[in-house]
Amino acid sequence: MYNCIREIESTNRSLKSDLDLRPIFHKTDDASQAHLHPGLMSYRVVNTIRCRLKDNEIRSDRREPVRVMNTQKCVTTSMQNDRGQIVSIKCCSRPEPKVDMIYKALKLEPASFIRKKSVALKIDPKKSIVDLLIDTS
């Protein structure tokens, strides 16, 4: 029981720092509860993740999975084509073995997405919506 309480206090202390939930001075109880709610939800999410990782023999402190997961990156490249449209391509890097282990333990897909491409029309502030619709047809 003592270790459980110690772990809860430690996690709450570090989450308060990470979420900037340090001393709050609200005039109403509702405002205080609204301020603390994200902290409690974060605590619940962190403990659920840690529990699932422990079930899969991945034991570490709270910050280690975050450090490992930060090795996977998302890159967005944007360019303008000859029609004035902005083309954006978003790619996710391949996960390292440790990242892949965490994904499997949490029953998540290894990459949050495959390659995504989007095209956006560059808007000229001098043109009206009608002019833009005529130009694209």
KASULUR-V118040 format. One record per residue. N is the residue number from 1. RES is the residue in one letter. D_CENTER is the distance of its C-alpha to the mean C-alpha in whole Angstrom. Layout:
n,res,d_center
N,RES,D_CENTER
N,RES,D_CENTER
//
This chain:
n,res,d_center
1,M,32
2,Y,32
3,N,30
4,C,27
5,I,28
6,R,27
7,E,24
8,I,23
9,E,24
10,S,22
11,T,19
12,N,20
13,R,21
14,S,18
15,L,15
16,K,18
17,S,18
18,D,14
19,L,14
20,D,17
21,L,19
22,R,22
23,P,25
24,I,25
25,F,28
26,H,28
27,K,32
28,T,31
29,D,29
30,D,27
31,A,25
32,S,25
33,Q,24
34,A,21
35,H,20
36,L,20
37,H,18
38,P,14
39,G,16
40,L,17
41,M,15
42,S,12
43,Y,15
44,R,16
45,V,13
46,V,13
47,N,17
48,T,16
49,I,14
50,R,17
51,C,19
52,R,19
53,L,18
54,K,22
55,D,23
56,N,23
57,E,24
58,I,21
59,R,22
60,S,20
61,D,19
62,R,16
63,R,15
64,E,16
65,P,13
66,V,11
67,R,13
68,V,14
69,M,11
70,N,11
71,T,14
72,Q,12
73,K,12
74,C,11
75,V,14
76,T,16
77,T,20
78,S,21
79,M,25
80,Q,28
81,N,30
82,D,34
83,R,34
84,G,31
85,Q,28
86,I,25
87,V,24
88,S,20
89,I,19
90,K,16
91,C,16
92,C,14
93,S,16
94,R,17
95,P,16
96,E,18
97,P,20
98,K,18
99,V,15
100,D,17
101,M,18
102,I,15
103,Y,14
104,K,18
105,A,18
106,L,15
107,K,17
108,L,14
109,E,15
110,P,15
111,A,13
112,S,11
113,F,13
114,I,17
115,R,18
116,K,18
117,K,20
118,S,21
119,V,24
120,A,24
121,L,27
122,K,28
123,I,30
124,D,33
125,P,33
126,K,37
127,K,37
128,S,37
129,I,35
130,V,38
131,D,39
132,L,35
133,L,36
134,I,39
135,D,38
136,T,35
137,S,38
//
